Amino acid sequence: MLIFMLAAAMTLAMLIATVFGLHEEAQRVKVENRVRNVQFPRRR
């Protein structure tokens, strides 16, 4: 029973770490896009 509790805890911890990593990556991409738009604004 203990091993299943540990496995469930590790699974939950990995899910939380994955969500946090995806959020951090999305923020980084958003900042990179802003910097790129400032350096090379789109011509209309």
C-alpha positions as CSV (number, residue, x, y, z in Angstrom):
1,M,0.0,0.0,0.0
2,L,2.9,2.4,0.8
3,I,4.4,1.9,-2.6
4,F,1.2,3.0,-4.3
5,M,1.0,6.1,-2.1
6,L,4.6,7.0,-3.1
7,A,3.8,6.4,-6.8
8,A,0.7,8.6,-6.6
9,A,2.7,11.3,-4.8
10,M,5.4,11.2,-7.4
11,T,2.9,11.2,-10.3
12,L,1.2,14.3,-8.8
13,A,4.6,16.0,-8.2
14,M,5.6,15.3,-11.9
15,L,2.3,16.7,-13.1
16,I,2.7,19.9,-11.1
17,A,6.3,20.3,-12.3
18,T,5.2,19.8,-15.9
19,V,2.5,22.4,-15.7
20,F,5.0,24.8,-14.0
21,G,7.5,24.2,-16.8
22,L,5.0,24.7,-19.5
23,H,3.9,28.0,-18.0
24,E,7.5,29.2,-17.7
25,E,8.2,28.3,-21.3
26,A,5.1,30.1,-22.5
27,Q,6.1,33.2,-20.6
28,R,9.6,33.0,-22.1
29,V,8.3,32.7,-25.7
30,K,5.9,35.7,-25.1
31,V,8.8,37.9,-23.9
32,E,10.9,36.8,-26.9
33,N,8.1,37.7,-29.3
34,R,7.7,41.1,-27.7
35,V,11.5,41.7,-28.0
36,R,11.4,40.6,-31.7
37,N,8.5,42.9,-32.4
38,V,10.3,45.9,-30.9
39,Q,13.5,45.2,-32.8
40,F,11.8,44.4,-36.1
41,P,8.3,45.9,-36.2
42,R,6.0,44.6,-38.9
43,R,5.6,46.8,-41.9
44,R,2.0,47.5,-42.9
